[in-house]
């Protein structure tokens, strides 16, 4: 979910601008607390529907690892590595071609494995009891391993064809953020990322270049209900900045992202308070299909608890997402996708 910690995912991403574990708003690092290491795993289970046809896929990701250290009482510095853009997919289809006057059937397979990671070094300062600010420097790095293969039904007359290549990516960006509490029960947060160059290379040759997408986000949080924290957020990412990095046929959409969510004090289990979370999010995915935008609606829920005499924290969230588009297959069937994404985050404090 784009750099969101398990904790932030549980509330639909609405708390992300305030969440020190999510490398979104560098100002939020000021509430990190004492030194800690955070690790996260997100398995995803998808179903793709097109008419009566259905395909299932399972993907396990490790989207976020982070650590931070408090310097004195007012300053915190942190390092995080998160998934910026995942490019893992596989497509197979049957093709027919004429060889020597005879129609030959083959299975064609296109595959991409890899992603681009966002490595952020950030610092935050507590200027006053109600005002926090932060700055971040980003390095983007990663690669895609591309494969295309074709196998023929008549294996005695035709061999298997295959080709592969590796594309490396490198880029940079900077971010700034602020968190302000104008009232005791109300918090406001905002962040902005400005993108630098992003290059795609094969070996020693630069294939193409673009710009890391700029991003802005704002959020409001209400803590006026005892044991509860309610939040709402808005964000927009200029994915069009990536247009020059892809082919001319690449469709890029820049729809807004809205989220609402809540963290509520739950029951005590083994004398440990469990925090319950729930939320919802609506957004337009950055890349469309067949000339149409893809819209996503997601509902989330989760919990968090302190462990080992408060030296560790375990967070869990589950997201149910549905992605739809106005695209229709050649047979007129509507294409849609549903997915379950589970997330487990572990924070360890020495």
Buried (B, 14 or more C-beta within 10 A) or exposed (E): BBBBBBBBBBBBBBBBBBBBBBBBBBBBBBBBEEBBEBBBBBEBEBEBBBEEEEEEBEBEBEBBBBBBEBEEEEBBBBBBBBBBBBBBEEEEEEEEEEEEEEEBEBBBBEBBBBBBBBBBBBBBBBBEEEBBBBBBBBBBBBBBBBBBBBBBEEEEEBEEEEEEEEBBBBBBBBBBBBBBBEEEEEBBBBBBBBBEEBBBBEEEEEEEBBBBBBBBBBBBBBBEEEEEBBBBBBBBBBBBBBBBBBEEEEBBBBBEBBBBBBBBEBEEEEEEEBBBBBBBBBBBBBBBBEEBBBBBEBBBBBBBBBBEEEEBBBBBBBBEBEBBBBBBEEEEBEBBBBBBBBBBBBBBBE
